[in-house]
Amino acid sequence: MMIMSVQLTKLSLGSLLLLIHAVAGLPAVLDVDVDDSSNGNGGSGNGNGSRKLQLIQVIFRHGDRVPDRGEIYDSDPYTDEFWKPLGYGKLTKVGERREFELGRMLRRRYDDFLGDYEPDRVYSFTTDMNRTKLSLKLVLNGLYNNETKWNEKGNTLLEEFSVDCVPDGGNVFRHPSKKCSKFGKLYKEALDANEPKLDMYRELFDRIENSTHFKHEYKIKIGSRLYRNIRSALALGLPMPGWCSEKCYDDLRHIAGINFGVYVHAPNISRITVGPSLEIFLKNMRDNDEKSSTNKIYLYSAHDYNIATISKALEFEGIPDFPDFGSTIMIEKWKDENDNSFVKMMMWTGVSEQLITLKLPDCDIECPLERFRTILKPLMPKAQDKKCYTSKAKNPCVFRHGDRIPDKSEVYETDPYDKTHWKPGGYGMLTDKGRKHAYQLGEVLRERYDGLVGRQFNEEEVFSYSTDFDRTQESLQMVLNGLFAPVHHKPWNQVKDLKKFPIRVKHRPNFMRPIKLYCKKYRTMYEAAENNPEIWKRTNQHEKFMDEVRERTKVPNLRTPKIASRLLGNLDAVISMGLPIPDWCTGDCYKILYELTGVHIDTYVLTEEMKRVVVGPAVKIFTNNIMLDQNSAKDDPKNKIKLFLFSGHDIGLSTISRVLRMKEVPEQPAYSSALIIEKLCDEEDKVYVRIYYYAGATAQIIPIKLEFPEKSSSSVLGMFKSKHCNLECPVKSYYKIVKPWLPHTDDEECESGSTSST
């Protein structure tokens, strides 16, 4: 398990804790007429003639959707009762298929260049909305899941792919918050400047006001929202509302296009709205040139706002005013025989299925990369512009060690695997797969926090801590090697000389090994918890099965949940190493062991007092790290720390997530899984906390929303009526949530293994 903490500024990431375990229909087939001269395949898969395709970047709008709640008006012929079952803003079945077929189109265009799916060749990003997340999944399946055909009944078998997702506050592919004073001021000025353009539609807006009663300070917003409402309804095969004619619909589309122009009204607002995403596209090209990235394709699942504002900022001509569902911009990077790089761009129009070549003013269709950069330079964001987005400030990161060999306590009398299967390692030691997954975590942290943590290791910036197990110490070293790998680095297993970084090691007991059976007070509580009626009830329903397991494995005569936990640890290690599961475990065996392991974890933190004793020291340290700059002198060296890394075990991650009711974290966290806790600061220096679960080998990063308990419970088994804090949780709200689990003075007798905040 690892905890990581990072310091960021302005809405900046202040602290990161990472815990790691060591009616618009679609044709049956989309026909894409692609000129061979611009085809990414070029026969050889590398390009055409003397030019070779180097990189593809694709940003696309999600598929057809249900109207958003904010687009519904008082006299809407379709009421809440009509839309609610479909889900406001959710993709429709037609929209799902459209995105799947978009992936198929990309496969036909770039088949030879892309090849089969490899995680280190594909970067996938989505905004934090259901419709964009599902759209990305569908595009990836259309692009890489060659075995799947679209099923008209909507039960197409979809594969899971690794994707990145950032919430709105820190996501440059969503328009910035008007809470950002600079953007708010420029945005209002742009609205005021564009509103007179609607004087020609005075009669239309009189009719709209009388028919819909839709209210907003700006007519631009009324027209834009009504257009989206009607477009979504038409896509579902519903008729045009009685108050709107075909001309009215066309006028609303034009007004919606003017609305997009507001966001790029002048260079100073464009640098805030469009600049950050264009900067990312340029960085991806630079990384490709420098070979610091192995990605062949970048996929960004986004919104009409992105396609429209990019198009307007770059002054593309001959394209729709309003990007329809599935609209896509493709940016290709090519290189000729003289090593000169060129950029070529196209738009796929989505519903109308046209492929349009895009041209920048004052540049050829195949625009030299340096000229491309020069044209985009006035749109590049300045430091002050970037403050309108949440950025990272300080991060604690807690993680579990990587994949390992079974512990000696997990081996049983009839175990088919003896010591010879575990050579050259030993009981509990890290495997090569475990080293790989820990190194991968470091690479993920580098990609995510590159602008926060310098590329050269600095003990003043990075605090590294491990329990005194070989596997957690080695996992931490591998994470640090991945985090501070050279720009042009080889895969982890081809690096001849891995670096040895300075780390802190705490001997047992310590807060990362939280079960305090050495403490008489806690041991008494634990023995009582083992005999709790609810714990017995959950255990006894599987006793018959476990009696058979005991007979076949000859395991020691221990409590059932403890036996299940040890056997599950053994099986997880065996499965990770690619060995066959022993004959005694068939059918629902693994599922039952998993459930009983959950009972075992619940026993450790059954009561409020047990929760404080077990997780309180860790939560206290995480909270202190978040509060460092508020509770210490400005010149305190600890304030320089940007990243806290804590390497530990599954039990630490399990108990913390259990007590704080992080439902996104599995009962048995995967090897190299992690909790990432980010501290954020906005431009007014208000502090927020944001938490993610990193799922280990799959590299999925899952947002976690903490819950406010409205009714206390004396047991982890109790029911809560609760509401969630925002993903970007104000620090005061975060403190209210964790305060009940901070150690009390009378808990200190069990805290002999705790440590200072650094």
CORGICOR-V154679 format. One record per residue. N is the residue number from 1. SS is DSSP state (H for helix, E for strand, C for the rest). Layout:
n:N ss:SS
n:N ss:SS
This chain:
n:1 ss:C
n:2 ss:C
n:3 ss:E
n:4 ss:E
n:5 ss:E
n:6 ss:E
n:7 ss:E
n:8 ss:E
n:9 ss:C
n:10 ss:C
n:11 ss:C
n:12 ss:E
n:13 ss:E
n:14 ss:C
n:15 ss:C
n:16 ss:C
n:17 ss:E
n:18 ss:E
n:19 ss:C
n:20 ss:C
n:21 ss:C
n:22 ss:C
n:23 ss:C
n:24 ss:C
n:25 ss:C
n:26 ss:C
n:27 ss:C
n:28 ss:C
n:29 ss:C
n:30 ss:C
n:31 ss:C
n:32 ss:C
n:33 ss:C
n:34 ss:C
n:35 ss:C
n:36 ss:H
n:37 ss:H
n:38 ss:H
n:39 ss:C
n:40 ss:C
n:41 ss:C
n:42 ss:C
n:43 ss:C
n:44 ss:C
n:45 ss:C
n:46 ss:C
n:47 ss:E
n:48 ss:E
n:49 ss:C
n:50 ss:C
n:51 ss:E
n:52 ss:E
n:53 ss:E
n:54 ss:E
n:55 ss:E
n:56 ss:E
n:57 ss:E
n:58 ss:E
n:59 ss:E
n:60 ss:E
n:61 ss:E
n:62 ss:C
n:63 ss:C
n:64 ss:C
n:65 ss:E
n:66 ss:C
n:67 ss:C
n:68 ss:C
n:69 ss:H
n:70 ss:H
n:71 ss:H
n:72 ss:C
n:73 ss:C
n:74 ss:C
n:75 ss:C
n:76 ss:C
n:77 ss:C
n:78 ss:C
n:79 ss:C
n:80 ss:H
n:81 ss:H
n:82 ss:H
n:83 ss:H
n:84 ss:C
n:85 ss:C
n:86 ss:C
n:87 ss:C
n:88 ss:C
n:89 ss:C
n:90 ss:C
n:91 ss:E
n:92 ss:C
n:93 ss:H
n:94 ss:H
n:95 ss:H
n:96 ss:H
n:97 ss:H
n:98 ss:H
n:99 ss:H
n:100 ss:H
n:101 ss:H
n:102 ss:H
n:103 ss:H
n:104 ss:H
n:105 ss:H
n:106 ss:H
n:107 ss:H
n:108 ss:H
n:109 ss:H
n:110 ss:H
n:111 ss:H
n:112 ss:H
n:113 ss:H
n:114 ss:H
n:115 ss:C
n:116 ss:C
n:117 ss:C
n:118 ss:C
n:119 ss:H
n:120 ss:H
n:121 ss:H
n:122 ss:E
n:123 ss:E
n:124 ss:E
n:125 ss:E
n:126 ss:E
n:127 ss:E
n:128 ss:C
n:129 ss:C
n:130 ss:H
n:131 ss:H
n:132 ss:H
n:133 ss:H
n:134 ss:H
n:135 ss:H
n:136 ss:H
n:137 ss:H
n:138 ss:H
n:139 ss:H
n:140 ss:H
n:141 ss:H
n:142 ss:H
n:143 ss:H
n:144 ss:H
n:145 ss:C
n:146 ss:C
n:147 ss:C
n:148 ss:C
n:149 ss:C
n:150 ss:C
n:151 ss:C
n:152 ss:C
n:153 ss:C
n:154 ss:C
n:155 ss:C
n:156 ss:C
n:157 ss:C
n:158 ss:C
n:159 ss:C
n:160 ss:C
n:161 ss:C
n:162 ss:C
n:163 ss:C
n:164 ss:E
n:165 ss:E
n:166 ss:E
n:167 ss:C
n:168 ss:H
n:169 ss:H
n:170 ss:H
n:171 ss:C
n:172 ss:C
n:173 ss:C
n:174 ss:C
n:175 ss:C
n:176 ss:C
n:177 ss:C
n:178 ss:C
n:179 ss:C
n:180 ss:C
n:181 ss:H
n:182 ss:H
n:183 ss:H
n:184 ss:H
n:185 ss:H
n:186 ss:H
n:187 ss:H
n:188 ss:H
n:189 ss:H
n:190 ss:H
n:191 ss:H
n:192 ss:H
n:193 ss:H
n:194 ss:H
n:195 ss:H
n:196 ss:H
n:197 ss:H
n:198 ss:H
n:199 ss:H
n:200 ss:H
n:201 ss:H
n:202 ss:H
n:203 ss:H
n:204 ss:H
n:205 ss:H
n:206 ss:H
n:207 ss:H
n:208 ss:H
n:209 ss:H
n:210 ss:H
n:211 ss:H
n:212 ss:H
n:213 ss:C
n:214 ss:C
n:215 ss:C
n:216 ss:C
n:217 ss:C
n:218 ss:C
n:219 ss:H
n:220 ss:H
n:221 ss:H
n:222 ss:H
n:223 ss:H
n:224 ss:H
n:225 ss:H
n:226 ss:H
n:227 ss:H
n:228 ss:H
n:229 ss:H
n:230 ss:H
n:231 ss:H
n:232 ss:H
n:233 ss:H
n:234 ss:H
n:235 ss:H
n:236 ss:C
n:237 ss:C
n:238 ss:C
n:239 ss:C
n:240 ss:C
n:241 ss:C
n:242 ss:C
n:243 ss:C
n:244 ss:C
n:245 ss:C
n:246 ss:H
n:247 ss:H
n:248 ss:H
n:249 ss:H
n:250 ss:H
n:251 ss:H
n:252 ss:H
n:253 ss:H
n:254 ss:H
n:255 ss:H
n:256 ss:H
n:257 ss:H
n:258 ss:H
n:259 ss:H
n:260 ss:H
n:261 ss:H
n:262 ss:H
n:263 ss:C
n:264 ss:C
n:265 ss:C
n:266 ss:C
n:267 ss:H
n:268 ss:H
n:269 ss:H
n:270 ss:H
n:271 ss:H
n:272 ss:H
n:273 ss:H
n:274 ss:C
n:275 ss:H
n:276 ss:H
n:277 ss:H
n:278 ss:H
n:279 ss:H
n:280 ss:H
n:281 ss:H
n:282 ss:H
n:283 ss:H
n:284 ss:H
n:285 ss:H
n:286 ss:H
n:287 ss:H
n:288 ss:H
n:289 ss:H
n:290 ss:H
n:291 ss:C
n:292 ss:C
n:293 ss:C
n:294 ss:C
n:295 ss:C
n:296 ss:C
n:297 ss:E
n:298 ss:E
n:299 ss:E
n:300 ss:E
n:301 ss:E
n:302 ss:E
n:303 ss:C
n:304 ss:H
n:305 ss:H
n:306 ss:H
n:307 ss:H
n:308 ss:H
n:309 ss:H
n:310 ss:H
n:311 ss:H
n:312 ss:H
n:313 ss:H
n:314 ss:C
n:315 ss:C
n:316 ss:C
n:317 ss:C
n:318 ss:C
n:319 ss:C
n:320 ss:C
n:321 ss:C
n:322 ss:C
n:323 ss:C
n:324 ss:C
n:325 ss:C
n:326 ss:C
n:327 ss:C
n:328 ss:E
n:329 ss:E
n:330 ss:E
n:331 ss:E
n:332 ss:E
n:333 ss:E
n:334 ss:E
n:335 ss:E
n:336 ss:C
n:337 ss:C
n:338 ss:C
n:339 ss:C
n:340 ss:C
n:341 ss:E
n:342 ss:E
n:343 ss:E
n:344 ss:E
n:345 ss:E
n:346 ss:E
n:347 ss:E
n:348 ss:E
n:349 ss:C
n:350 ss:H
n:351 ss:H
n:352 ss:H
n:353 ss:C
n:354 ss:C
n:355 ss:E
n:356 ss:E
n:357 ss:E
n:358 ss:E
n:359 ss:C
n:360 ss:C
n:361 ss:C
n:362 ss:C
n:363 ss:C
n:364 ss:C
n:365 ss:C
n:366 ss:C
n:367 ss:E
n:368 ss:E
n:369 ss:H
n:370 ss:H
n:371 ss:H
n:372 ss:H
n:373 ss:H
n:374 ss:H
n:375 ss:H
n:376 ss:H
n:377 ss:H
n:378 ss:H
n:379 ss:H
n:380 ss:C
n:381 ss:C
n:382 ss:C
n:383 ss:H
n:384 ss:H
n:385 ss:H
n:386 ss:H
n:387 ss:C
n:388 ss:C
n:389 ss:C
n:390 ss:C
n:391 ss:C
n:392 ss:C
n:393 ss:E
n:394 ss:E
n:395 ss:E
n:396 ss:E
n:397 ss:E
n:398 ss:E
n:399 ss:E
n:400 ss:E
n:401 ss:C
n:402 ss:C
n:403 ss:C
n:404 ss:E
n:405 ss:C
n:406 ss:C
n:407 ss:C
n:408 ss:H
n:409 ss:H
n:410 ss:H
n:411 ss:C
n:412 ss:C
n:413 ss:C
n:414 ss:C
n:415 ss:C
n:416 ss:C
n:417 ss:C
n:418 ss:C
n:419 ss:H
n:420 ss:H
n:421 ss:H
n:422 ss:H
n:423 ss:C
n:424 ss:C
n:425 ss:C
n:426 ss:C
n:427 ss:C
n:428 ss:C
n:429 ss:C
n:430 ss:E
n:431 ss:C
n:432 ss:H
n:433 ss:H
n:434 ss:H
n:435 ss:H
n:436 ss:H
n:437 ss:H
n:438 ss:H
n:439 ss:H
n:440 ss:H
n:441 ss:H
n:442 ss:H
n:443 ss:H
n:444 ss:H
n:445 ss:H
n:446 ss:H
n:447 ss:H
n:448 ss:H
n:449 ss:H
n:450 ss:C
n:451 ss:C
n:452 ss:C
n:453 ss:C
n:454 ss:C
n:455 ss:C
n:456 ss:C
n:457 ss:C
n:458 ss:C
n:459 ss:C
n:460 ss:C
n:461 ss:C
n:462 ss:E
n:463 ss:E
n:464 ss:E
n:465 ss:E
n:466 ss:E
n:467 ss:E
n:468 ss:C
n:469 ss:C
n:470 ss:H
n:471 ss:H
n:472 ss:H
n:473 ss:H
n:474 ss:H
n:475 ss:H
n:476 ss:H
n:477 ss:H
n:478 ss:H
n:479 ss:H
n:480 ss:H
n:481 ss:H
n:482 ss:H
n:483 ss:H
n:484 ss:C
n:485 ss:C
n:486 ss:C
n:487 ss:C
n:488 ss:C
n:489 ss:C
n:490 ss:C
n:491 ss:C
n:492 ss:H
n:493 ss:H
n:494 ss:H
n:495 ss:C
n:496 ss:C
n:497 ss:C
n:498 ss:C
n:499 ss:C
n:500 ss:C
n:501 ss:C
n:502 ss:C
n:503 ss:C
n:504 ss:E
n:505 ss:E
n:506 ss:E
n:507 ss:C
n:508 ss:C
n:509 ss:C
n:510 ss:E
n:511 ss:C
n:512 ss:C
n:513 ss:E
n:514 ss:C
n:515 ss:C
n:516 ss:C
n:517 ss:C
n:518 ss:C
n:519 ss:C
n:520 ss:H
n:521 ss:H
n:522 ss:H
n:523 ss:H
n:524 ss:H
n:525 ss:H
n:526 ss:H
n:527 ss:H
n:528 ss:H
n:529 ss:H
n:530 ss:H
n:531 ss:C
n:532 ss:C
n:533 ss:H
n:534 ss:H
n:535 ss:H
n:536 ss:H
n:537 ss:H
n:538 ss:H
n:539 ss:H
n:540 ss:H
n:541 ss:C
n:542 ss:C
n:543 ss:H
n:544 ss:H
n:545 ss:H
n:546 ss:H
n:547 ss:H
n:548 ss:H
n:549 ss:H
n:550 ss:H
n:551 ss:H
n:552 ss:H
n:553 ss:H
n:554 ss:C
n:555 ss:C
n:556 ss:C
n:557 ss:C
n:558 ss:C
n:559 ss:C
n:560 ss:H
n:561 ss:H
n:562 ss:H
n:563 ss:H
n:564 ss:H
n:565 ss:H
n:566 ss:H
n:567 ss:H
n:568 ss:H
n:569 ss:H
n:570 ss:H
n:571 ss:H
n:572 ss:H
n:573 ss:H
n:574 ss:H
n:575 ss:H
n:576 ss:H
n:577 ss:C
n:578 ss:C
n:579 ss:C
n:580 ss:C
n:581 ss:C
n:582 ss:C
n:583 ss:C
n:584 ss:C
n:585 ss:C
n:586 ss:C
n:587 ss:C
n:588 ss:C
n:589 ss:H
n:590 ss:H
n:591 ss:H
n:592 ss:H
n:593 ss:H
n:594 ss:H
n:595 ss:H
n:596 ss:H
n:597 ss:H
n:598 ss:H
n:599 ss:H
n:600 ss:H
n:601 ss:H
n:602 ss:H
n:603 ss:H
n:604 ss:H
n:605 ss:C
n:606 ss:C
n:607 ss:E
n:608 ss:H
n:609 ss:H
n:610 ss:H
n:611 ss:H
n:612 ss:H
n:613 ss:H
n:614 ss:H
n:615 ss:H
n:616 ss:H
n:617 ss:H
n:618 ss:H
n:619 ss:H
n:620 ss:H
n:621 ss:H
n:622 ss:H
n:623 ss:H
n:624 ss:H
n:625 ss:H
n:626 ss:H
n:627 ss:C
n:628 ss:H
n:629 ss:H
n:630 ss:H
n:631 ss:H
n:632 ss:C
n:633 ss:C
n:634 ss:C
n:635 ss:C
n:636 ss:C
n:637 ss:H
n:638 ss:H
n:639 ss:H
n:640 ss:H
n:641 ss:C
n:642 ss:C
n:643 ss:E
n:644 ss:E
n:645 ss:E
n:646 ss:E
n:647 ss:E
n:648 ss:E
n:649 ss:C
n:650 ss:H
n:651 ss:H
n:652 ss:H
n:653 ss:H
n:654 ss:H
n:655 ss:H
n:656 ss:H
n:657 ss:H
n:658 ss:H
n:659 ss:H
n:660 ss:C
n:661 ss:C
n:662 ss:C
n:663 ss:C
n:664 ss:C
n:665 ss:C
n:666 ss:C
n:667 ss:C
n:668 ss:C
n:669 ss:C
n:670 ss:C
n:671 ss:C
n:672 ss:C
n:673 ss:C
n:674 ss:E
n:675 ss:E
n:676 ss:E
n:677 ss:E
n:678 ss:E
n:679 ss:E
n:680 ss:E
n:681 ss:E
n:682 ss:C
n:683 ss:C
n:684 ss:C
n:685 ss:C
n:686 ss:C
n:687 ss:E
n:688 ss:E
n:689 ss:E
n:690 ss:E
n:691 ss:E
n:692 ss:E
n:693 ss:E
n:694 ss:E
n:695 ss:C
n:696 ss:H
n:697 ss:H
n:698 ss:H
n:699 ss:C
n:700 ss:C
n:701 ss:E
n:702 ss:E
n:703 ss:E
n:704 ss:E
n:705 ss:C
n:706 ss:C
n:707 ss:E
n:708 ss:E
n:709 ss:E
n:710 ss:C
n:711 ss:C
n:712 ss:C
n:713 ss:C
n:714 ss:C
n:715 ss:E
n:716 ss:C
n:717 ss:C
n:718 ss:C
n:719 ss:C
n:720 ss:C
n:721 ss:C
n:722 ss:E
n:723 ss:E
n:724 ss:E
n:725 ss:C
n:726 ss:C
n:727 ss:C
n:728 ss:C
n:729 ss:E
n:730 ss:E
n:731 ss:H
n:732 ss:H
n:733 ss:H
n:734 ss:H
n:735 ss:H
n:736 ss:H
n:737 ss:H
n:738 ss:H
n:739 ss:H
n:740 ss:C
n:741 ss:C
n:742 ss:C
n:743 ss:C
n:744 ss:C
n:745 ss:H
n:746 ss:H
n:747 ss:H
n:748 ss:H
n:749 ss:H
n:750 ss:H
n:751 ss:C
n:752 ss:C
n:753 ss:C
n:754 ss:C
n:755 ss:C
n:756 ss:C
n:757 ss:C
n:758 ss:C
